């Protein structure tokens, strides 16, 4: 797919650096926190990725028996992570690994 080693130096470790800044997932049924989350939705139009303000996350009960059917709101991804994702998306479009089209992506 996309070789992470080919990314610009500033993007190579962006997702790893942001892990320590993730907020606790407040939607866990358990009292103990076993995961942290952030979520953002991006809209790709004319090969340009625009981030939406909305951070609503919903999965069907069929897909997710644990938390399906529950509307959840998470803190948005940090800009560092968004820049990393944009770099990958642009590389994918430029390389024609995905067709140039309009898309909506959710990044959890």
VMD Tcl script that builds the backbone (N, CA, C; Angstrom):
set m [mol new atoms 324]
animate dup $m
set s [atomselect $m all]
$s set {name element resname resid chain x y z} {
  {N N UNK 1 A 0.837 -1.172 0.000}
  {CA C UNK 1 A 0.000 0.000 0.000}
  {C C UNK 1 A 0.891 1.249 0.000}
  {N N UNK 2 A 0.970 1.962 1.094}
  {CA C UNK 2 A 1.837 3.141 1.177}
  {C C UNK 2 A 2.975 2.797 2.125}
  {N N UNK 3 A 4.177 2.970 1.662}
  {CA C UNK 3 A 5.339 2.677 2.494}
  {C C UNK 3 A 5.551 3.822 3.479}
  {N N UNK 4 A 5.367 3.545 4.770}
  {CA C UNK 4 A 5.494 4.578 5.802}
  {C C UNK 4 A 6.886 5.200 5.800}
  {N N UNK 5 A 7.869 4.453 5.365}
  {CA C UNK 5 A 9.234 4.968 5.354}
  {C C UNK 5 A 9.449 6.023 4.270}
  {N N UNK 6 A 8.529 6.083 3.305}
  {CA C UNK 6 A 8.629 7.079 2.244}
  {C C UNK 6 A 7.976 8.396 2.647}
  {N N UNK 7 A 7.290 8.447 3.768}
  {CA C UNK 7 A 6.646 9.675 4.197}
  {C C UNK 7 A 7.684 10.692 4.647}
  {N N UNK 8 A 7.289 11.951 4.604}
  {CA C UNK 8 A 8.191 12.998 5.064}
  {C C UNK 8 A 8.563 12.722 6.512}
  {N N UNK 9 A 9.765 13.098 6.864}
  {CA C UNK 9 A 10.311 12.822 8.200}
  {C C UNK 9 A 9.357 13.243 9.321}
  {N N UNK 10 A 8.706 14.411 9.176}
  {CA C UNK 10 A 7.851 14.904 10.262}
  {C C UNK 10 A 6.614 14.047 10.486}
  {N N UNK 11 A 6.255 13.215 9.496}
  {CA C UNK 11 A 5.062 12.399 9.632}
  {C C UNK 11 A 5.332 10.969 10.093}
  {N N UNK 12 A 6.570 10.541 10.072}
  {CA C UNK 12 A 6.871 9.137 10.343}
  {C C UNK 12 A 6.362 8.656 11.695}
  {N N UNK 13 A 6.466 9.474 12.733}
  {CA C UNK 13 A 6.110 9.021 14.064}
  {C C UNK 13 A 4.902 9.757 14.639}
  {N N UNK 14 A 4.207 10.519 13.818}
  {CA C UNK 14 A 3.068 11.320 14.287}
  {C C UNK 14 A 2.016 10.491 15.020}
  {N N UNK 15 A 1.576 9.364 14.484}
  {CA C UNK 15 A 0.524 8.641 15.210}
  {C C UNK 15 A 1.011 8.083 16.544}
  {N N UNK 16 A 2.252 7.697 16.608}
  {CA C UNK 16 A 2.784 7.138 17.845}
  {C C UNK 16 A 2.931 8.211 18.919}
  {N N UNK 17 A 3.357 9.397 18.523}
  {CA C UNK 17 A 3.519 10.490 19.471}
  {C C UNK 17 A 2.193 10.946 20.056}
  {N N UNK 18 A 1.122 10.780 19.308}
  {CA C UNK 18 A -0.181 11.252 19.787}
  {C C UNK 18 A -0.885 10.246 20.697}
  {N N UNK 19 A -0.458 9.006 20.740}
  {CA C UNK 19 A -1.132 7.989 21.564}
  {C C UNK 19 A -1.202 8.391 23.030}
  {N N UNK 20 A -0.149 8.972 23.560}
  {CA C UNK 20 A -0.115 9.346 24.973}
  {C C UNK 20 A -1.062 10.487 25.308}
  {N N UNK 21 A -1.582 11.160 24.294}
  {CA C UNK 21 A -2.469 12.288 24.522}
  {C C UNK 21 A -3.947 11.943 24.340}
  {N N UNK 22 A -4.235 10.696 24.008}
  {CA C UNK 22 A -5.627 10.284 23.824}
  {C C UNK 22 A -6.385 10.333 25.142}
  {N N UNK 23 A -7.662 10.693 25.056}
  {CA C UNK 23 A -8.536 10.742 26.233}
  {C C UNK 23 A -9.141 9.362 26.483}
  {N N UNK 24 A -9.522 9.120 27.736}
  {CA C UNK 24 A -10.151 7.844 28.087}
  {C C UNK 24 A -11.469 7.682 27.328}
  {N N UNK 25 A -11.771 6.448 26.955}
  {CA C UNK 25 A -13.040 6.121 26.314}
  {C C UNK 25 A -14.099 6.048 27.408}
  {N N UNK 26 A -14.957 7.047 27.488}
  {CA C UNK 26 A -15.980 7.115 28.534}
  {C C UNK 26 A -17.209 6.264 28.249}
  {N N UNK 27 A -17.209 5.544 27.152}
  {CA C UNK 27 A -18.364 4.724 26.781}
  {C C UNK 27 A -18.180 3.249 27.123}
  {N N UNK 28 A -17.142 2.931 27.849}
  {CA C UNK 28 A -16.905 1.535 28.223}
  {C C UNK 28 A -17.933 1.090 29.261}
  {N N UNK 29 A -18.365 -0.137 29.169}
  {CA C UNK 29 A -19.298 -0.680 30.155}
  {C C UNK 29 A -18.566 -1.037 31.447}
  {N N UNK 30 A -17.283 -1.241 31.334}
  {CA C UNK 30 A -16.454 -1.610 32.468}
  {C C UNK 30 A -16.017 -0.357 33.224}
  {N N UNK 31 A -15.800 -0.485 34.527}
  {CA C UNK 31 A -15.294 0.638 35.322}
  {C C UNK 31 A -13.808 0.877 35.045}
  {N N UNK 32 A -13.102 -0.182 34.659}
  {CA C UNK 32 A -11.675 -0.006 34.359}
  {C C UNK 32 A -11.506 0.415 32.902}
  {N N UNK 33 A -10.655 1.397 32.690}
  {CA C UNK 33 A -10.411 1.917 31.351}
  {C C UNK 33 A -9.368 1.039 30.670}
  {N N UNK 34 A -9.770 0.444 29.556}
  {CA C UNK 34 A -8.809 -0.394 28.839}
  {C C UNK 34 A -8.519 0.138 27.439}
  {N N UNK 35 A -9.084 1.321 27.126}
  {CA C UNK 35 A -8.730 1.936 25.854}
  {C C UNK 35 A -8.976 3.442 25.911}
  {N N UNK 36 A -8.281 4.110 25.019}
  {CA C UNK 36 A -8.401 5.570 24.873}
  {C C UNK 36 A -8.738 5.835 23.413}
  {N N UNK 37 A -9.458 6.931 23.173}
  {CA C UNK 37 A -9.933 7.168 21.813}
  {C C UNK 37 A -9.932 8.631 21.420}
  {N N UNK 38 A -9.868 8.845 20.126}
  {CA C UNK 38 A -10.143 10.123 19.472}
  {C C UNK 38 A -10.790 9.738 18.147}
  {N N UNK 39 A -11.561 10.643 17.590}
  {CA C UNK 39 A -12.268 10.314 16.346}
  {C C UNK 39 A -12.502 11.575 15.531}
  {N N UNK 40 A -12.250 11.479 14.253}
  {CA C UNK 40 A -12.541 12.578 13.335}
  {C C UNK 40 A -13.061 12.017 12.026}
  {N N UNK 41 A -13.868 12.834 11.363}
  {CA C UNK 41 A -14.429 12.477 10.062}
  {C C UNK 41 A -13.845 13.439 9.041}
  {N N UNK 42 A -13.367 12.891 7.950}
  {CA C UNK 42 A -12.823 13.708 6.879}
  {C C UNK 42 A -13.615 13.503 5.611}
  {N N UNK 43 A -13.755 14.555 4.854}
  {CA C UNK 43 A -14.446 14.514 3.578}
  {C C UNK 43 A -13.429 14.821 2.482}
  {N N UNK 44 A -13.280 13.900 1.545}
  {CA C UNK 44 A -12.341 14.093 0.443}
  {C C UNK 44 A -13.155 14.505 -0.782}
  {N N UNK 45 A -12.897 15.715 -1.262}
  {CA C UNK 45 A -13.563 16.251 -2.443}
  {C C UNK 45 A -12.501 16.894 -3.320}
  {N N UNK 46 A -12.517 16.528 -4.601}
  {CA C UNK 46 A -11.507 17.045 -5.543}
  {C C UNK 46 A -10.085 16.840 -5.006}
  {N N UNK 47 A -9.835 15.669 -4.464}
  {CA C UNK 47 A -8.529 15.259 -3.930}
  {C C UNK 47 A -8.083 16.090 -2.738}
  {N N UNK 48 A -8.997 16.808 -2.105}
  {CA C UNK 48 A -8.666 17.621 -0.931}
  {C C UNK 48 A -9.416 17.060 0.280}
  {N N UNK 49 A -8.694 16.882 1.375}
  {CA C UNK 49 A -9.283 16.349 2.602}
  {C C UNK 49 A -9.642 17.498 3.535}
  {N N UNK 50 A -10.918 17.571 3.882}
  {CA C UNK 50 A -11.415 18.581 4.815}
  {C C UNK 50 A -11.971 17.867 6.039}
  {N N UNK 51 A -11.574 18.327 7.207}
  {CA C UNK 51 A -12.019 17.710 8.454}
  {C C UNK 51 A -13.312 18.362 8.929}
  {N N UNK 52 A -14.253 17.538 9.347}
  {CA C UNK 52 A -15.533 18.034 9.851}
  {C C UNK 52 A -15.435 18.274 11.350}
  {N N UNK 53 A -16.282 19.137 11.851}
  {CA C UNK 53 A -16.342 19.409 13.290}
  {C C UNK 53 A -17.022 18.261 14.038}
  {N N UNK 54 A -17.947 17.606 13.380}
  {CA C UNK 54 A -18.738 16.532 13.988}
  {C C UNK 54 A -17.852 15.336 14.344}
  {N N UNK 55 A -17.961 14.861 15.581}
  {CA C UNK 55 A -17.203 13.674 15.999}
  {C C UNK 55 A -18.152 12.560 16.452}
  {N N UNK 56 A -19.350 12.537 15.888}
  {CA C UNK 56 A -20.332 11.505 16.217}
  {C C UNK 56 A -19.902 10.175 15.615}
  {N N UNK 57 A -19.897 9.146 16.438}
  {CA C UNK 57 A -19.501 7.811 16.001}
  {C C UNK 57 A -20.627 6.836 16.344}
  {N N UNK 58 A -21.070 6.089 15.348}
  {CA C UNK 58 A -22.163 5.138 15.553}
  {C C UNK 58 A -21.902 3.892 14.720}
  {N N UNK 59 A -22.032 2.740 15.357}
  {CA C UNK 59 A -21.949 1.462 14.659}
  {C C UNK 59 A -23.241 0.710 14.913}
  {N N UNK 60 A -23.596 -0.159 13.993}
  {CA C UNK 60 A -24.814 -0.950 14.173}
  {C C UNK 60 A -24.581 -2.013 15.252}
  {N N UNK 61 A -25.661 -2.469 15.847}
  {CA C UNK 61 A -25.579 -3.548 16.837}
  {C C UNK 61 A -25.097 -4.832 16.180}
  {N N UNK 62 A -25.418 -4.990 14.916}
  {CA C UNK 62 A -24.987 -6.177 14.175}
  {C C UNK 62 A -23.463 -6.194 14.017}
  {N N UNK 63 A -22.886 -5.033 13.779}
  {CA C UNK 63 A -21.442 -4.926 13.591}
  {C C UNK 63 A -20.693 -4.942 14.923}
  {N N UNK 64 A -21.281 -4.327 15.946}
  {CA C UNK 64 A -20.607 -4.185 17.233}
  {C C UNK 64 A -21.572 -4.577 18.349}
  {N N UNK 65 A -21.444 -5.790 18.844}
  {CA C UNK 65 A -22.354 -6.264 19.897}
  {C C UNK 65 A -22.073 -5.604 21.241}
  {N N UNK 66 A -20.894 -5.069 21.414}
  {CA C UNK 66 A -20.513 -4.441 22.685}
  {C C UNK 66 A -21.118 -3.050 22.829}
  {N N UNK 67 A -20.953 -2.189 21.815}
  {CA C UNK 67 A -21.431 -0.801 21.904}
  {C C UNK 67 A -22.214 -0.372 20.663}
  {N N UNK 68 A -22.698 -1.337 19.902}
  {CA C UNK 68 A -23.480 -1.003 18.717}
  {C C UNK 68 A -24.798 -0.343 19.096}
  {N N UNK 69 A -25.259 0.586 18.273}
  {CA C UNK 69 A -26.509 1.283 18.511}
  {C C UNK 69 A -26.388 2.445 19.487}
  {N N UNK 70 A -25.183 2.710 19.988}
  {CA C UNK 70 A -24.967 3.801 20.943}
  {C C UNK 70 A -24.252 4.948 20.221}
  {N N UNK 71 A -24.869 6.120 20.237}
  {CA C UNK 71 A -24.235 7.294 19.643}
  {C C UNK 71 A -23.141 7.755 20.596}
  {N N UNK 72 A -21.921 7.844 20.072}
  {CA C UNK 72 A -20.780 8.242 20.894}
  {C C UNK 72 A -20.107 9.482 20.294}
  {N N UNK 73 A -19.564 10.313 21.166}
  {CA C UNK 73 A -18.820 11.505 20.757}
  {C C UNK 73 A -17.443 11.431 21.410}
  {N N UNK 74 A -16.416 11.552 20.592}
  {CA C UNK 74 A -15.049 11.512 21.092}
  {C C UNK 74 A -14.372 12.843 20.814}
  {N N UNK 75 A -13.272 13.090 21.508}
  {CA C UNK 75 A -12.439 14.245 21.199}
  {C C UNK 75 A -11.913 14.055 19.777}
  {N N UNK 76 A -11.749 15.136 19.008}
  {CA C UNK 76 A -11.207 14.987 17.650}
  {C C UNK 76 A -9.740 14.580 17.676}
  {N N UNK 77 A -9.300 13.998 16.580}
  {CA C UNK 77 A -7.882 13.667 16.432}
  {C C UNK 77 A -7.049 14.931 16.573}
  {N N UNK 78 A -5.857 14.777 17.077}
  {CA C UNK 78 A -4.937 15.905 17.145}
  {C C UNK 78 A -4.495 16.293 15.736}
  {N N UNK 79 A -4.135 17.546 15.566}
  {CA C UNK 79 A -3.715 18.041 14.247}
  {C C UNK 79 A -2.536 17.240 13.706}
  {N N UNK 80 A -1.652 16.827 14.580}
  {CA C UNK 80 A -0.495 16.020 14.181}
  {C C UNK 80 A -0.953 14.738 13.482}
  {N N UNK 81 A -1.978 14.090 14.026}
  {CA C UNK 81 A -2.505 12.867 13.415}
  {C C UNK 81 A -3.257 13.172 12.130}
  {N N UNK 82 A -4.009 14.274 12.122}
  {CA C UNK 82 A -4.734 14.658 10.903}
  {C C UNK 82 A -3.758 14.932 9.761}
  {N N UNK 83 A -2.670 15.611 10.045}
  {CA C UNK 83 A -1.660 15.890 9.013}
  {C C UNK 83 A -1.061 14.593 8.476}
  {N N UNK 84 A -0.831 13.644 9.358}
  {CA C UNK 84 A -0.299 12.338 8.966}
  {C C UNK 84 A -1.274 11.633 8.021}
  {N N UNK 85 A -2.554 11.635 8.387}
  {CA C UNK 85 A -3.576 10.983 7.560}
  {C C UNK 85 A -3.689 11.680 6.212}
  {N N UNK 86 A -3.664 13.010 6.209}
  {CA C UNK 86 A -3.716 13.759 4.952}
  {C C UNK 86 A -2.560 13.376 4.039}
  {N N UNK 87 A -1.376 13.220 4.603}
  {CA C UNK 87 A -0.209 12.840 3.821}
  {C C UNK 87 A -0.422 11.480 3.155}
  {N N UNK 88 A -0.969 10.540 3.890}
  {CA C UNK 88 A -1.226 9.205 3.336}
  {C C UNK 88 A -2.306 9.266 2.261}
  {N N UNK 89 A -3.399 9.987 2.528}
  {CA C UNK 89 A -4.494 10.095 1.556}
  {C C UNK 89 A -3.987 10.716 0.256}
  {N N UNK 90 A -3.228 11.794 0.347}
  {CA C UNK 90 A -2.711 12.441 -0.864}
  {C C UNK 90 A -1.780 11.508 -1.628}
  {N N UNK 91 A -0.980 10.759 -0.900}
  {CA C UNK 91 A -0.069 9.807 -1.549}
  {C C UNK 91 A -0.862 8.700 -2.257}
  {N N UNK 92 A -1.925 8.228 -1.637}
  {CA C UNK 92 A -2.760 7.191 -2.250}
  {C C UNK 92 A -3.438 7.702 -3.522}
  {N N UNK 93 A -3.965 8.910 -3.449}
  {CA C UNK 93 A -4.641 9.477 -4.624}
  {C C UNK 93 A -3.627 9.731 -5.739}
  {N N UNK 94 A -2.494 10.305 -5.383}
  {CA C UNK 94 A -1.453 10.616 -6.381}
  {C C UNK 94 A -0.934 9.351 -7.064}
  {N N UNK 95 A -0.819 8.263 -6.302}
  {CA C UNK 95 A -0.302 7.018 -6.861}
  {C C UNK 95 A -1.366 6.215 -7.597}
  {N N UNK 96 A -2.601 6.702 -7.570}
  {CA C UNK 96 A -3.745 6.034 -8.220}
  {C C UNK 96 A -4.077 4.698 -7.570}
  {N N UNK 97 A -3.662 4.516 -6.308}
  {CA C UNK 97 A -4.015 3.291 -5.588}
  {C C UNK 97 A -5.487 3.316 -5.183}
  {N N UNK 98 A -6.048 4.498 -5.095}
  {CA C UNK 98 A -7.497 4.637 -4.948}
  {C C UNK 98 A -7.946 5.607 -6.040}
  {N N UNK 99 A -9.125 5.358 -6.598}
  {CA C UNK 99 A -9.597 6.243 -7.670}
  {C C UNK 99 A -9.871 7.650 -7.161}
  {N N UNK 100 A -9.643 8.637 -8.019}
  {CA C UNK 100 A -9.987 10.008 -7.660}
  {C C UNK 100 A -11.502 10.092 -7.651}
  {N N UNK 101 A -12.029 10.365 -6.490}
  {CA C UNK 101 A -13.467 10.440 -6.292}
  {C C UNK 101 A -13.725 11.180 -4.994}
  {N N UNK 102 A -14.976 11.333 -4.634}
  {CA C UNK 102 A -15.329 11.938 -3.366}
  {C C UNK 102 A -15.530 10.829 -2.339}
  {N N UNK 103 A -14.969 11.007 -1.142}
  {CA C UNK 103 A -15.052 10.005 -0.086}
  {C C UNK 103 A -15.332 10.683 1.246}
  {N N UNK 104 A -15.829 9.895 2.175}
  {CA C UNK 104 A -15.893 10.319 3.551}
  {C C UNK 104 A -15.180 9.229 4.358}
  {N N UNK 105 A -14.253 9.647 5.212}
  {CA C UNK 105 A -13.495 8.671 6.002}
  {C C UNK 105 A -13.648 8.980 7.479}
  {N N UNK 106 A -13.748 7.931 8.252}
  {CA C UNK 106 A -13.765 8.062 9.701}
  {C C UNK 106 A -12.451 7.519 10.251}
  {N N UNK 107 A -11.808 8.289 11.094}
  {CA C UNK 107 A -10.517 7.894 11.656}
  {C C UNK 107 A -10.650 7.781 13.148}
  {N N UNK 108 A -10.565 6.571 13.672}
  {CA C UNK 108 A -10.755 6.297 15.092}
  {C C UNK 108 A -9.434 5.908 15.716}
}
mol reanalyze $m
mol bondsrecalc $m
mol representation Tube
mol addrep $m
